[in-house]
Amino acid sequence: MGAFPDGDPTPPPGELAGAFSTIIGVAKWIGLGVAVIAMVVLGIMLITSRSGDGQRHVGRLGYILGGVFIVVSAATLLAFLTGY
């Protein structure tokens, strides 16, 4: 059987490499900041909710954590594939 080709990632040339790394880092921090704000809003909703509504609000926590997972894993996977 033939061997698979070596797929070592190569970074973009010149100034593009630094800009790409900066964009990935900023996107990750913005996503995490939005997640923190969403958790604070969720906490406020839980505190101010009537009895019986808490379960509905806690269900939204899964959506928030899922969004955090997608943002962080996408940025990390992209950085890994490009060699950063």
OpenMM code with the backbone's topology and positions (N, CA, C; nanometers):
from openmm import Vec3, app, unit

residues = "MET GLY ALA PHE PRO ASP GLY ASP PRO THR PRO PRO PRO GLY GLU LEU ALA GLY ALA PHE SER THR ILE ILE GLY VAL ALA LYS TRP ILE GLY LEU GLY VAL ALA VAL ILE ALA MET VAL VAL LEU GLY ILE MET LEU ILE THR SER ARG SER GLY ASP GLY GLN ARG HIS VAL GLY ARG LEU GLY TYR ILE LEU GLY GLY VAL PHE ILE VAL VAL SER ALA ALA THR LEU LEU ALA PHE LEU THR GLY TYR".split()
positions = [
    Vec3(0.0832, -0.1179, 0.0000),
    Vec3(0.0000, 0.0000, 0.0000),
    Vec3(0.0877, 0.1243, 0.0000),
    Vec3(0.0390, 0.2282, -0.0622),
    Vec3(0.1134, 0.3543, -0.0677),
    Vec3(0.1021, 0.4308, 0.0632),
    Vec3(0.2005, 0.5115, 0.0875),
    Vec3(0.2020, 0.5932, 0.2091),
    Vec3(0.1240, 0.7228, 0.1837),
    Vec3(0.0651, 0.7735, 0.2885),
    Vec3(-0.0042, 0.9012, 0.2793),
    Vec3(0.0983, 1.0128, 0.2690),
    Vec3(0.0678, 1.1179, 0.1947),
    Vec3(0.1616, 1.2302, 0.1858),
    Vec3(0.1712, 1.3022, 0.3197),
    Vec3(0.2868, 1.3606, 0.3431),
    Vec3(0.3101, 1.4347, 0.4666),
    Vec3(0.2331, 1.5662, 0.4597),
    Vec3(0.1481, 1.5898, 0.5566),
    Vec3(0.0635, 1.7081, 0.5550),
    Vec3(0.1027, 1.8121, 0.6572),
    Vec3(0.2323, 1.8386, 0.6736),
    Vec3(0.2742, 1.9402, 0.7702),
    Vec3(0.2182, 2.0758, 0.7300),
    Vec3(0.1532, 2.1438, 0.8237),
    Vec3(0.0971, 2.2749, 0.7920),
    Vec3(0.2087, 2.3786, 0.7749),
    Vec3(0.1885, 2.4698, 0.6839),
    Vec3(0.2829, 2.5789, 0.6645),
    Vec3(0.2113, 2.7096, 0.6907),
    Vec3(0.2720, 2.7978, 0.7679),
    Vec3(0.2061, 2.9251, 0.7978),
    Vec3(0.2024, 3.0161, 0.6753),
    Vec3(0.1099, 3.1096, 0.6715),
    Vec3(0.1045, 3.2053, 0.5614),
    Vec3(0.2314, 3.2910, 0.5584),
    Vec3(0.2683, 3.3410, 0.4455),
    Vec3(0.3923, 3.4191, 0.4352),
    Vec3(0.3798, 3.5596, 0.4917),
    Vec3(0.4906, 3.6097, 0.5427),
    Vec3(0.5057, 3.7504, 0.5810),
    Vec3(0.4084, 3.8017, 0.6850),
    Vec3(0.3575, 3.9216, 0.6581),
    Vec3(0.2682, 3.9909, 0.7515),
    Vec3(0.1353, 3.9191, 0.7695),
    Vec3(0.0973, 3.8391, 0.6739),
    Vec3(-0.0300, 3.7679, 0.6809),
    Vec3(-0.0326, 3.6701, 0.7984),
    Vec3(0.0829, 3.6148, 0.8337),
    Vec3(0.0901, 3.5194, 0.9444),
    Vec3(0.0520, 3.5854, 1.0762),
    Vec3(0.1068, 3.7016, 1.1027),
    Vec3(0.0747, 3.7721, 1.2269),
    Vec3(-0.0694, 3.8174, 1.2325),
    Vec3(-0.1207, 3.8655, 1.1195),
    Vec3(-0.2595, 3.9113, 1.1148),
    Vec3(-0.3561, 3.7951, 1.1356),
    Vec3(-0.3251, 3.6814, 1.0755),
    Vec3(-0.4114, 3.5642, 1.0895),
    Vec3(-0.4168, 3.5183, 1.2355),
    Vec3(-0.3025, 3.5131, 1.2988),
    Vec3(-0.2968, 3.4726, 1.4393),
    Vec3(-0.3741, 3.5703, 1.5271),
    Vec3(-0.3624, 3.6981, 1.4987),
    Vec3(-0.4343, 3.7999, 1.5750),
    Vec3(-0.5848, 3.7855, 1.5574),
    Vec3(-0.6301, 3.7613, 1.4353),
    Vec3(-0.7734, 3.7472, 1.4088),
    Vec3(-0.8302, 3.6263, 1.4825),
    Vec3(-0.7574, 3.5149, 1.4811),
    Vec3(-0.8033, 3.3945, 1.5513),
    Vec3(-0.8112, 3.4209, 1.7013),
    Vec3(-0.7103, 3.4860, 1.7568),
    Vec3(-0.7099, 3.5164, 1.9000),
    Vec3(-0.8227, 3.6093, 1.9397),
    Vec3(-0.8456, 3.7127, 1.8600),
    Vec3(-0.9527, 3.8079, 1.8903),
    Vec3(-1.0894, 3.7401, 1.8811),
    Vec3(-1.1081, 3.6554, 1.7810),
    Vec3(-1.2363, 3.5850, 1.7664),
    Vec3(-1.2627, 3.4954, 1.8867),
    Vec3(-1.1583, 3.4291, 1.9360),
    Vec3(-1.1757, 3.3422, 2.0519),
    Vec3(-1.2125, 3.4237, 2.1764),
    Vec3(-1.1453, 3.5359, 2.1979),
    Vec3(-1.1752, 3.6173, 2.3161),
    Vec3(-1.3137, 3.6813, 2.3078),
    Vec3(-1.3542, 3.7239, 2.1904),
    Vec3(-1.4889, 3.7809, 2.1753),
    Vec3(-1.5939, 3.6745, 2.2045),
    Vec3(-1.5737, 3.5540, 2.1528),
    Vec3(-1.6679, 3.4446, 2.1797),
    Vec3(-1.6774, 3.4117, 2.3277),
    Vec3(-1.5630, 3.4083, 2.3950),
    Vec3(-1.5651, 3.3794, 2.5394),
    Vec3(-1.6279, 3.4936, 2.6182),
    Vec3(-1.6046, 3.6173, 2.5748),
    Vec3(-1.6678, 3.7323, 2.6411),
    Vec3(-1.8185, 3.7299, 2.6279),
    Vec3(-1.8670, 3.6973, 2.5097),
    Vec3(-2.0113, 3.6866, 2.4872),
    Vec3(-2.0694, 3.5750, 2.5737),
    Vec3(-1.9955, 3.4648, 2.5888),
    Vec3(-2.0427, 3.3538, 2.6719),
    Vec3(-2.0536, 3.3948, 2.8184),
    Vec3(-1.9570, 3.4702, 2.8672),
    Vec3(-1.9629, 3.5164, 3.0062),
    Vec3(-2.0824, 3.6088, 3.0258),
    Vec3(-2.1038, 3.6996, 2.9326),
    Vec3(-2.2190, 3.7897, 2.9426),
    Vec3(-2.3490, 3.7097, 2.9385),
    Vec3(-2.3556, 3.6074, 2.8539),
    Vec3(-2.4762, 3.5244, 2.8462),
    Vec3(-2.5012, 3.4513, 2.9769),
    Vec3(-2.3944, 3.4049, 3.0425),
    Vec3(-2.4128, 3.3368, 3.1714),
    Vec3(-2.4583, 3.4335, 3.2796),
    Vec3(-2.4104, 3.5558, 3.2773),
    Vec3(-2.4560, 3.6566, 3.3737),
    Vec3(-2.6032, 3.6867, 3.3514),
    Vec3(-2.6437, 3.7040, 3.2263),
    Vec3(-2.7848, 3.7299, 3.1945),
    Vec3(-2.8709, 3.6116, 3.2372),
    Vec3(-2.8216, 3.4892, 3.2135),
    Vec3(-2.8954, 3.3701, 3.2561),
    Vec3(-2.9116, 3.3670, 3.4081),
    Vec3(-2.8062, 3.4032, 3.4799),
    Vec3(-2.8158, 3.4094, 3.6257),
    Vec3(-2.9177, 3.5109, 3.6717),
    Vec3(-2.9216, 3.6258, 3.6074),
    Vec3(-3.0208, 3.7278, 3.6420),
    Vec3(-3.1615, 3.6770, 3.6123),
    Vec3(-3.1768, 3.6081, 3.5015),
    Vec3(-3.3081, 3.5526, 3.4676),
    Vec3(-3.3520, 3.4488, 3.5708),
    Vec3(-3.2568, 3.3680, 3.6189),
    Vec3(-3.2909, 3.2680, 3.7205),
    Vec3(-3.3316, 3.3338, 3.8516),
    Vec3(-3.2620, 3.4409, 3.8886),
    Vec3(-3.2930, 3.5086, 4.0145),
    Vec3(-3.4294, 3.5762, 4.0091),
    Vec3(-3.4607, 3.6364, 3.8953),
    Vec3(-3.5857, 3.7132, 3.8860),
    Vec3(-3.7045, 3.6319, 3.8360),
    Vec3(-3.6852, 3.5047, 3.8080),
    Vec3(-3.7952, 3.4249, 3.7523),
    Vec3(-3.8946, 3.3837, 3.8606),
    Vec3(-4.0149, 3.3588, 3.8169),
    Vec3(-4.1175, 3.3079, 3.9072),
    Vec3(-4.0917, 3.1612, 3.9344),
    Vec3(-4.1545, 3.1075, 4.0345),
    Vec3(-4.1338, 2.9662, 4.0651),
    Vec3(-4.1870, 2.8805, 3.9510),
    Vec3(-4.1084, 2.7812, 3.9131),
    Vec3(-4.1460, 2.6925, 3.8048),
    Vec3(-4.0826, 2.7279, 3.6712),
    Vec3(-4.0337, 2.8511, 3.6563),
    Vec3(-3.9710, 2.8926, 3.5306),
    Vec3(-3.8218, 2.8629, 3.5279),
    Vec3(-3.7650, 2.8281, 3.6401),
    Vec3(-3.6210, 2.8067, 3.6482),
    Vec3(-3.5713, 2.6946, 3.5593),
    Vec3(-3.6488, 2.5898, 3.5468),
    Vec3(-3.6064, 2.4756, 3.4663),
    Vec3(-3.5921, 2.5147, 3.3193),
    Vec3(-3.6791, 2.5994, 3.2718),
    Vec3(-3.6713, 2.6464, 3.1332),
    Vec3(-3.5445, 2.7281, 3.1107),
    Vec3(-3.5096, 2.8110, 3.2093),
    Vec3(-3.3893, 2.8935, 3.1969),
    Vec3(-3.2624, 2.8091, 3.2076),
    Vec3(-3.2621, 2.7099, 3.2927),
    Vec3(-3.1447, 2.6241, 3.3064),
    Vec3(-3.1209, 2.5457, 3.1774),
    Vec3(-3.2264, 2.5145, 3.1049),
    Vec3(-3.2113, 2.4480, 2.9761),
    Vec3(-3.1319, 2.5313, 2.8773),
    Vec3(-3.1364, 2.6619, 2.8914),
    Vec3(-3.0595, 2.7505, 2.8029),
    Vec3(-2.9103, 2.7432, 2.8312),
    Vec3(-2.8728, 2.6963, 2.9493),
    Vec3(-2.7311, 2.6832, 2.9823),
    Vec3(-2.6621, 2.5876, 2.8855),
    Vec3(-2.7317, 2.4841, 2.8434),
    Vec3(-2.6751, 2.3908, 2.7461),
    Vec3(-2.6449, 2.4586, 2.6134),
    Vec3(-2.7320, 2.5491, 2.5702),
    Vec3(-2.7067, 2.6226, 2.4473),
    Vec3(-2.5842, 2.7136, 2.4619),
    Vec3(-2.5717, 2.7781, 2.5768),
    Vec3(-2.4573, 2.8664, 2.6005),
    Vec3(-2.3279, 2.7863, 2.6002),
    Vec3(-2.3257, 2.6752, 2.6733),
    Vec3(-2.2042, 2.5940, 2.6790),
    Vec3(-2.1731, 2.5304, 2.5436),
    Vec3(-2.2752, 2.4944, 2.4686),
    Vec3(-2.2531, 2.4425, 2.3337),
    Vec3(-2.1909, 2.5475, 2.2426),
    Vec3(-2.2369, 2.6707, 2.2553),
    Vec3(-2.1785, 2.7795, 2.1769),
    Vec3(-2.0337, 2.8055, 2.2137),
    Vec3(-2.0032, 2.7996, 2.3430),
    Vec3(-1.8642, 2.8162, 2.3882),
    Vec3(-1.7772, 2.7055, 2.3300),
    Vec3(-1.8261, 2.5834, 2.3324),
    Vec3(-1.7506, 2.4703, 2.2784),
    Vec3(-1.7230, 2.4898, 2.1297),
    Vec3(-1.8217, 2.5341, 2.0542),
    Vec3(-1.8054, 2.5525, 1.9103),
    Vec3(-1.7034, 2.6625, 1.8808),
    Vec3(-1.7131, 2.7749, 1.9509),
    Vec3(-1.6211, 2.8859, 1.9253),
    Vec3(-1.4778, 2.8472, 1.9584),
    Vec3(-1.4580, 2.7889, 2.0762),
    Vec3(-1.3217, 2.7562, 2.1186),
    Vec3(-1.2638, 2.6429, 2.0348),
    Vec3(-1.3432, 2.5410, 2.0069),
    Vec3(-1.2889, 2.4299, 1.9294),
    Vec3(-1.2629, 2.4702, 1.7845),
    Vec3(-1.3458, 2.5556, 1.7271),
    Vec3(-1.3224, 2.5996, 1.5894),
    Vec3(-1.1943, 2.6809, 1.5795),
    Vec3(-1.1745, 2.7727, 1.6728),
    Vec3(-1.0528, 2.8542, 1.6695),
    Vec3(-0.9298, 2.7688, 1.6956),
    Vec3(-0.9391, 2.6753, 1.7885),
    Vec3(-0.8255, 2.5884, 1.8191),
    Vec3(-0.7957, 2.4949, 1.7030),
    Vec3(-0.8987, 2.4379, 1.6418),
    Vec3(-0.8786, 2.3485, 1.5281),
    Vec3(-0.8178, 2.4234, 1.4099),
    Vec3(-0.8649, 2.5429, 1.3839),
    Vec3(-0.8104, 2.6225, 1.2749),
    Vec3(-0.6643, 2.6585, 1.3007),
    Vec3(-0.6324, 2.6944, 1.4244),
    Vec3(-0.4941, 2.7258, 1.4588),
    Vec3(-0.4055, 2.6014, 1.4452),
    Vec3(-0.4560, 2.4861, 1.4825),
    Vec3(-0.3791, 2.3620, 1.4698),
    Vec3(-0.3536, 2.3271, 1.3236),
    Vec3(-0.4570, 2.3398, 1.2409),
    Vec3(-0.4428, 2.3036, 1.0996),
    Vec3(-0.3509, 2.3971, 1.0229),
    Vec3(-0.3419, 2.5212, 1.0674),
    Vec3(-0.2563, 2.6163, 0.9974),
    Vec3(-0.1167, 2.6260, 1.0566),
    Vec3(-0.0914, 2.5568, 1.1652),
    Vec3(0.0432, 2.5542, 1.2207),
    Vec3(0.0729, 2.6585, 1.3261),
    Vec3(-0.0277, 2.7149, 1.3891),
    Vec3(-0.0031, 2.8150, 1.4936),
    Vec3(-0.0162, 2.7551, 1.6280),
] * unit.nanometer
topology = app.Topology()
chain = topology.addChain("A")
for resn in residues:
    res = topology.addResidue(resn, chain)
    for name in ("N", "CA", "C"):
        topology.addAtom(name, app.Element.getBySymbol(name[0]), res)
